[in-house]
Amino acid sequence: MDLRVTFVVIFISCVFFLSNVGSFDADKCFCQLSGQIDDCFCDIETLETFNNDEVYPLVQELILKDFFRYFKVNLFKPCLYFDGDAGLCDNPSCGVRPCDPEDLPIGIRKDEPIVIIECGGDQLGSLNETLSNKTLNLLDKWEQHDDSIHRFCDPEDESSANYQYVDLLANPERFTGYKGPMAERIWNAIYEENCFVPELTVTNYYNPMFGQASRGMCLEKRVFYRVISGLHTSINIHVCAIYLFEEHLTQRWGPNMAEFQRRFDPAQTGGEGTDRLKNLYFIYLIELRALSKVAEYFKQDNVRLYTGNSDTDRKTKDLLMNLLDKTKYFPMHFDEGVMFRDRKSTTLKREFAERFLNVTRIIDCVTCEKCRLWGKLQTQGLGTALKILFSQREIGDERSKIPFRLTRQEVVSLVNAFARLSSSIKSLEIFRDLLKSSGTSHMHGHTEL
């Protein structure tokens, strides 16, 4: 379903819902959501305007293109942490429909690479002849070492029979009925076993999305926590915005205002709701910065977004470059250069990457197939963004001995993950505007948002 149509459905459903609830204070979830975003030189108002007016329309158009709508994924990787089959979601909404190979664009069906290596045969041969086997092996080890330090996602064997293409437009992210202990154990494992422990004594750092605890950490550990919390927040907003209601053997999709309140109202979250929402803006800035930095890579003529239709492929790349150009001129980017600067930085960076890699593996334990699909896509997209920000390879310089490279799956996940964050911020605007238009923003009492 076109996401613009989805938002119209959300708006109509919200108006109907609000006409049937009692009085409440509509500003409660949003009254503190303003001003500067911690750890950045950016304010929320500037970011919202930039996203909603400039980025959101572009990125939603981009993910409709064939190159970005098909994602190759293995949804059958074993769970390494607990019984991955326990609590398997049997709701039809949890299922994923893979693509028939014959329905894929020919360039995707044949797994064509996105980078064309353009080297003359004689020139390449003479170069190899000047290098000894020992030197070639050493270069290979250097590349493997660099990859191991900056590997935020497992290297995928896409030739495996378990890998299938999924049409993301035909399998949209929304609430599926997957909840309760089986869902909670995933986030508990992520926060309790993989987020860094605060250096200050706190009592609530094992609570999911523990905002106060992050303030007792160094910048790098705080960034790790905030991107995980921001991803969690974004997913929760998607769930609240397109929620599955089952009533009298019928199903309908729409916004669940009470669920949004339960997750983000400061009164119901021990004061953490605002921090959770601010972490959404933080992870958005992280991925926005990665897109601006990787623009030079896509400017290269030998980097293509190939599906087999040259006219469509050219238009898709032009649209992507339009988006990347906009990100470059955003005035308040996150500065990744302030991270990993002291003498312990190499060890800390490796631990940062290892912990994030562990998070991506926990996603294989999600027992809702559609939730696992979107969890894998969004963690891979975030991992790709971190790879871009912290790789020591020169982006856009093909003359480098070991040039920077992105796979097709990394590009697809990067853009779609960013589109999900953009959609979440746009959804907040819709929730806020619906409440104001209902005339409830001046009323006081029990909050239903």
C-alpha positions as CSV (number, residue, x, y, z in Angstrom):
1,M,0.0,0.0,0.0
2,D,1.3,3.5,-0.9
3,L,2.4,5.1,2.4
4,R,0.6,8.3,1.5
5,V,-2.6,6.4,1.3
6,T,-1.8,4.7,4.6
7,F,-1.4,8.0,6.4
8,V,-4.8,9.2,5.0
9,V,-6.3,6.0,6.5
10,I,-4.6,6.8,9.8
11,F,-6.0,10.3,9.8
12,I,-9.6,9.2,9.2
13,S,-9.3,6.5,11.8
14,C,-7.9,8.8,14.4
15,V,-10.7,11.4,13.9
16,F,-13.2,8.6,14.4
17,F,-11.4,7.4,17.5
18,L,-11.0,10.8,19.1
19,S,-14.7,11.5,18.7
20,N,-15.3,8.6,21.1
21,V,-12.9,9.3,23.9
22,G,-13.2,11.4,27.0
23,S,-11.3,14.6,27.7
24,F,-7.6,14.6,28.1
25,D,-4.4,16.7,27.9
26,A,-3.2,16.3,24.3
27,D,0.2,17.9,24.9
28,K,1.3,15.4,27.5
29,C,3.4,13.3,25.2
30,F,4.9,16.2,23.2
31,C,5.2,19.2,25.6
32,Q,8.9,18.4,26.4
33,L,9.7,17.3,22.8
34,S,11.6,20.4,21.7
35,G,14.9,22.1,21.7
36,Q,18.4,20.6,21.3
37,I,19.0,16.9,20.9
38,D,21.5,15.7,23.4
39,D,25.0,14.8,22.0
40,C,24.3,16.8,18.9
41,F,24.2,20.5,17.8
42,C,20.8,20.1,16.3
43,D,17.3,21.0,17.5
44,I,14.2,19.0,17.0
45,E,12.2,21.7,15.2
46,T,14.9,22.1,12.5
47,L,15.1,18.3,12.0
48,E,11.3,17.8,11.9
49,T,10.9,20.6,9.3
50,F,13.8,19.2,7.2
51,N,12.4,15.6,7.3
52,N,8.8,16.3,6.8
53,D,9.2,18.9,4.1
54,E,12.3,17.8,2.3
55,V,13.3,14.2,3.0
56,Y,10.1,12.3,3.6
57,P,8.4,12.9,0.2
58,L,11.7,11.9,-1.6
59,V,12.5,8.8,0.3
60,Q,9.0,7.5,0.1
61,E,9.1,7.9,-3.7
62,L,12.5,6.2,-3.7
63,I,11.5,3.0,-1.9
64,L,8.8,2.4,-4.4
65,K,11.5,1.8,-7.1
66,D,12.2,-1.8,-8.0
67,F,15.9,-1.6,-6.9
68,F,14.8,-0.8,-3.3
69,R,11.6,-2.7,-3.0
70,Y,13.1,-6.2,-3.2
71,F,15.2,-7.3,-0.2
72,K,17.1,-10.6,-0.1
73,V,17.0,-12.2,3.3
74,N,17.4,-15.5,5.2
75,L,14.5,-15.8,7.6
76,F,15.5,-19.3,8.6
77,K,18.8,-18.7,10.4
78,P,18.9,-20.5,13.8
79,C,18.4,-18.7,17.0
80,L,21.6,-18.9,19.1
81,Y,20.3,-17.6,22.4
82,F,17.1,-19.5,23.3
83,D,14.5,-21.7,21.8
84,G,13.7,-19.8,18.7
85,D,10.6,-21.9,18.0
86,A,8.9,-21.2,21.4
87,G,5.9,-18.9,21.0
88,L,6.0,-19.0,17.2
89,C,3.4,-16.5,15.9
90,D,0.6,-18.3,14.1
91,N,-1.3,-15.2,13.2
92,P,-1.6,-14.9,9.4
93,S,-0.4,-11.2,9.8
94,C,3.0,-12.5,11.0
95,G,3.6,-14.4,7.7
96,V,5.9,-13.2,4.9
97,R,5.3,-14.0,1.2
98,P,8.5,-14.4,-0.7
99,C,8.8,-13.5,-4.3
100,D,8.6,-15.9,-7.2
101,P,11.9,-15.5,-9.0
102,E,10.1,-15.1,-12.3
103,D,8.4,-12.0,-10.9
104,L,11.7,-10.2,-10.1
105,P,13.4,-7.7,-12.5
106,I,16.0,-9.5,-14.5
107,G,19.0,-7.7,-13.0
108,I,17.9,-8.5,-9.5
109,R,17.0,-12.1,-10.4
110,K,20.6,-12.6,-11.7
111,D,22.1,-10.9,-8.6
112,E,24.0,-8.5,-10.7
113,P,26.6,-6.4,-8.7
114,I,26.1,-2.7,-8.2
115,V,29.8,-1.9,-8.8
116,I,31.3,-2.4,-12.3
117,I,35.0,-3.1,-12.1
118,E,36.5,-1.2,-15.0
119,C,40.2,-2.2,-15.3
120,G,42.0,-3.0,-18.5
121,G,43.1,-6.7,-18.6
122,D,46.8,-5.9,-19.4
123,Q,47.0,-3.2,-16.8
124,L,45.6,-5.5,-14.1
125,G,47.8,-8.4,-15.2
126,S,51.0,-6.3,-15.0
127,L,50.0,-5.0,-11.6
128,N,49.5,-8.5,-10.2
129,E,52.8,-9.7,-11.7
130,T,54.7,-7.1,-9.7
131,L,53.3,-8.4,-6.4
132,S,54.6,-11.5,-4.7
133,N,52.2,-14.0,-3.3
134,K,53.4,-13.0,0.2
135,T,52.4,-9.4,-0.5
136,L,49.0,-10.3,-2.0
137,N,48.3,-12.4,1.1
138,L,49.3,-9.5,3.3
139,L,46.9,-7.2,1.5
140,D,44.1,-9.7,1.9
141,K,44.8,-9.9,5.6
142,W,44.8,-6.1,5.9
143,E,41.3,-6.1,4.2
144,Q,40.0,-8.8,6.5
145,H,41.4,-7.0,9.5
146,D,39.7,-3.7,8.5
147,D,36.4,-5.6,7.9
148,S,36.6,-7.3,11.3
149,I,37.0,-4.1,13.2
150,H,34.2,-2.3,11.3
151,R,31.8,-5.3,10.7
152,F,28.5,-4.5,12.3
153,C,26.6,-7.3,10.5
154,D,27.4,-10.9,9.8
155,P,28.8,-11.5,6.3
156,E,26.0,-13.2,4.4
157,D,26.2,-16.2,2.2
158,E,23.5,-15.1,-0.3
159,S,24.0,-18.2,-2.4
160,S,22.3,-20.3,0.4
161,A,19.0,-21.9,-0.6
162,N,17.4,-20.2,2.5
163,Y,17.9,-16.8,1.0
164,Q,14.8,-15.4,-0.7
165,Y,13.7,-12.1,-2.2
166,V,10.9,-10.4,-0.4
167,D,8.8,-7.6,-1.8
168,L,8.8,-5.0,1.0
169,L,5.8,-3.2,-0.4
170,A,3.7,-6.4,-0.3
171,N,4.9,-7.2,3.3
172,P,4.7,-3.8,5.1
173,E,5.8,-3.2,8.6
174,R,2.9,-2.9,11.0
175,F,1.4,-4.5,14.1
176,T,0.8,-8.2,13.6
177,G,-0.5,-9.3,17.0
178,Y,3.0,-10.4,18.1
179,K,3.4,-9.3,21.7
180,G,3.8,-10.6,25.3
181,P,6.7,-12.5,26.8
182,M,8.0,-13.8,23.4
183,A,8.4,-10.3,22.1
184,E,9.7,-8.8,25.4
185,R,12.5,-11.3,25.7
186,I,14.0,-10.1,22.5
187,W,14.3,-6.5,23.7
188,N,15.3,-7.7,27.2
189,A,18.2,-9.7,25.6
190,I,19.3,-6.7,23.5
191,Y,19.3,-4.2,26.4
192,E,20.4,-6.4,29.3
193,E,23.1,-8.4,27.5
194,N,24.4,-6.0,24.8
195,C,24.0,-2.4,25.9
196,F,27.0,-1.1,27.9
197,V,26.5,-1.0,31.6
198,P,26.5,2.6,33.0
199,E,29.5,3.7,35.1
200,L,27.2,5.4,37.6
201,T,25.2,3.5,40.1
202,V,21.6,3.4,38.9
203,T,18.6,1.2,39.7
204,N,16.7,1.0,36.5
205,Y,19.3,0.3,33.7
206,Y,17.7,-3.2,33.0
207,N,14.4,-1.6,32.1
208,P,14.0,-1.5,28.3
209,M,14.8,1.9,26.9
210,F,16.5,3.1,30.1
211,G,17.1,6.8,29.4
212,Q,18.4,8.0,32.7
213,A,21.1,5.3,32.8
214,S,22.7,6.3,29.6
215,R,23.8,9.6,31.2
216,G,26.4,7.6,33.2
217,M,28.3,6.5,30.1
218,C,31.1,7.9,28.0
219,L,30.0,9.3,24.6
220,E,30.7,6.1,22.6
221,K,28.7,3.9,24.9
222,R,25.9,6.5,25.1
223,V,25.7,6.6,21.3
224,F,25.4,2.8,21.2
225,Y,22.5,2.9,23.7
226,R,20.8,5.8,22.0
227,V,20.8,4.2,18.6
228,I,19.3,1.0,20.0
229,S,16.7,2.9,21.9
230,G,16.0,5.1,18.9
231,L,15.4,2.0,16.7
232,H,13.2,0.5,19.4
233,T,11.2,3.8,19.5
234,S,10.8,3.9,15.7
235,I,9.5,0.3,15.6
236,N,7.1,1.1,18.5
237,I,5.7,4.1,16.5
238,H,5.1,1.9,13.5
239,V,3.2,-0.5,15.7
240,C,1.1,2.2,17.2
241,A,0.4,3.9,13.8
242,I,-0.8,0.8,12.0
243,Y,-2.2,-1.4,14.7
244,L,-4.2,-4.5,14.2
245,F,-7.6,-4.5,16.0
246,E,-9.5,-7.8,16.1
247,E,-13.2,-7.3,17.0
248,H,-16.0,-9.8,16.5
249,L,-14.0,-12.0,14.1
250,T,-13.1,-9.0,12.0
251,Q,-9.8,-7.2,11.6
252,R,-9.1,-3.6,10.9
253,W,-5.9,-1.5,10.9
254,G,-5.6,1.9,12.4
255,P,-3.8,4.0,15.0
256,N,-3.9,2.9,18.6
257,M,-3.7,6.1,20.7
258,A,-3.8,4.3,24.1
259,E,-0.9,2.1,23.0
260,F,1.1,5.2,22.0
261,Q,0.4,6.7,25.5
262,R,1.5,3.5,27.2
263,R,4.8,3.6,25.4
264,F,5.6,7.3,25.4
265,D,3.5,9.2,28.0
266,P,5.9,10.4,30.7
267,A,3.3,9.7,33.3
268,Q,3.2,6.0,32.3
269,T,6.9,5.5,31.5
270,G,8.5,6.9,34.7
271,G,9.4,10.1,32.9
272,E,11.2,8.2,30.1
273,G,8.8,8.8,27.3
274,T,10.4,12.0,26.1
275,D,13.9,10.6,26.1
276,R,12.7,7.6,24.1
277,L,11.3,10.0,21.4
278,K,14.4,12.1,21.5
279,N,16.5,9.0,20.7
280,L,14.4,8.5,17.6
281,Y,15.7,11.9,16.4
282,F,19.2,10.9,17.4
283,I,19.3,7.7,15.4
284,Y,17.8,9.7,12.5
285,L,20.8,12.1,12.7
286,I,23.2,9.1,12.7
287,E,21.8,7.6,9.5
288,L,21.3,11.1,7.9
289,R,25.0,11.7,8.5
290,A,25.9,8.3,6.9
291,L,23.9,9.2,3.8
292,S,25.6,12.5,3.4
293,K,29.0,10.9,3.8
294,V,28.3,8.1,1.3
295,A,27.1,10.5,-1.4
296,E,30.6,10.5,-3.0
297,Y,30.5,6.8,-3.4
298,F,27.3,6.9,-5.5
299,K,28.6,9.8,-7.6
300,Q,31.0,7.3,-9.3
301,D,30.0,6.3,-12.8
302,N,30.7,2.7,-12.1
303,V,28.3,2.5,-9.2
304,R,24.9,1.6,-10.5
305,L,21.5,0.7,-9.2
306,Y,20.9,-2.1,-11.6
307,T,17.6,-3.9,-12.3
308,G,18.0,-4.5,-16.0
309,N,15.8,-1.6,-17.1
310,S,18.3,1.2,-18.1
311,D,15.8,4.0,-18.2
312,T,14.3,3.1,-14.8
313,D,17.8,2.5,-13.3
314,R,18.9,6.0,-14.4
315,K,15.8,7.6,-12.9
316,T,16.3,5.7,-9.6
317,K,19.9,6.8,-9.3
318,D,19.0,10.4,-10.1
319,L,16.3,10.3,-7.4
320,L,18.8,8.8,-4.9
321,M,21.4,11.5,-5.8
322,N,18.7,14.1,-5.2
323,L,18.1,12.7,-1.7
324,L,21.8,12.5,-1.0
325,D,22.4,16.1,-2.1
326,K,19.7,17.3,0.3
327,T,21.4,15.4,3.2
328,K,24.7,17.0,2.4
329,Y,23.3,20.5,2.9
330,F,21.6,19.8,6.2
331,P,23.2,22.3,8.6
332,M,23.4,20.4,11.9
333,H,25.0,16.9,11.2
334,F,26.1,14.5,13.9
335,D,29.9,14.7,14.1
336,E,31.3,11.2,14.2
337,G,34.8,12.6,14.4
338,V,34.5,13.2,18.1
339,M,34.2,9.4,18.8
340,F,36.9,6.9,19.3
341,R,39.7,9.4,19.7
342,D,41.6,8.4,22.9
343,R,44.2,5.7,23.3
344,K,41.6,3.0,24.1
345,S,39.6,3.8,20.9
346,T,40.6,0.7,18.9
347,T,39.5,-1.7,21.7
348,L,36.3,0.3,22.3
349,K,35.5,0.4,18.6
350,R,35.9,-3.3,18.3
351,E,33.6,-3.9,21.3
352,F,31.1,-1.4,19.9
353,A,31.0,-3.4,16.7
354,E,30.8,-6.8,18.4
355,R,27.9,-5.7,20.6
356,F,26.0,-4.4,17.6
357,L,26.8,-7.6,15.7
358,N,25.3,-9.5,18.6
359,V,22.1,-7.4,18.4
360,T,21.7,-8.4,14.8
361,R,22.0,-12.1,15.7
362,I,19.3,-11.8,18.4
363,I,16.9,-10.7,15.7
364,D,17.0,-14.3,14.4
365,C,15.2,-15.3,17.5
366,V,12.1,-13.2,16.8
367,T,9.2,-15.7,16.3
368,C,7.1,-13.4,14.1
369,E,8.3,-13.8,10.6
370,K,7.3,-10.3,9.4
371,C,8.8,-8.7,12.5
372,R,12.0,-10.7,11.9
373,L,12.1,-9.4,8.3
374,W,11.8,-5.8,9.3
375,G,14.1,-6.2,12.3
376,K,16.8,-7.7,10.1
377,L,16.4,-5.0,7.5
378,Q,16.5,-2.1,10.0
379,T,19.5,-3.5,11.9
380,Q,21.4,-4.2,8.7
381,G,20.6,-0.7,7.6
382,L,21.8,0.8,10.8
383,G,24.9,-1.5,10.7
384,T,25.6,-0.2,7.2
385,A,25.3,3.4,8.4
386,L,27.8,2.7,11.2
387,K,30.2,1.0,8.7
388,I,30.0,4.2,6.6
389,L,30.7,6.5,9.5
390,F,33.6,4.5,11.0
391,S,35.3,2.7,8.1
392,Q,38.9,3.9,7.6
393,R,38.6,3.4,3.9
394,E,38.4,6.5,1.7
395,I,34.8,6.7,0.4
396,G,34.6,7.5,-3.3
397,D,38.3,6.9,-4.1
398,E,38.6,4.0,-6.5
399,R,42.4,4.5,-6.6
400,S,42.7,3.2,-3.1
401,K,44.4,-0.2,-2.7
402,I,41.4,-1.4,-0.9
403,P,38.4,0.8,-2.0
404,F,35.3,1.3,0.0
405,R,32.4,-1.0,-1.2
406,L,28.8,-1.5,-0.5
407,T,26.8,-4.6,-1.5
408,R,23.3,-4.3,-3.0
409,Q,21.8,-5.6,0.2
410,E,23.6,-2.9,2.2
411,V,22.3,-0.2,-0.1
412,V,18.7,-1.5,0.0
413,S,18.7,-1.9,3.8
414,L,20.4,1.6,4.3
415,V,17.8,3.5,2.3
416,N,14.8,1.5,3.6
417,A,15.9,1.7,7.3
418,F,16.3,5.5,6.9
419,A,12.8,5.6,5.3
420,R,11.4,3.9,8.4
421,L,12.9,6.5,10.6
422,S,11.6,9.3,8.4
423,S,8.2,7.7,8.5
424,S,8.2,7.6,12.3
425,I,9.0,11.3,12.6
426,K,6.3,12.1,10.1
427,S,3.9,9.9,12.1
428,L,4.6,12.0,15.2
429,E,3.5,15.1,13.3
430,I,0.3,13.4,12.3
431,F,-0.4,12.2,15.9
432,R,0.2,15.7,17.2
433,D,-1.8,17.5,14.5
434,L,-4.8,15.1,15.0
435,L,-4.9,15.9,18.6
436,K,-4.8,19.7,18.0
437,S,-7.4,19.5,15.2
438,S,-9.8,17.6,17.6
439,G,-9.9,20.6,19.9
440,T,-8.6,18.6,22.8
441,S,-5.3,20.3,23.3
442,H,-6.8,22.7,25.8
443,M,-8.7,20.1,27.8
444,H,-7.3,18.5,30.9
445,G,-7.8,15.2,32.6
446,H,-7.0,11.6,31.7
447,T,-4.6,11.3,28.7
448,E,-5.6,8.8,26.1
449,L,-2.7,9.4,23.7
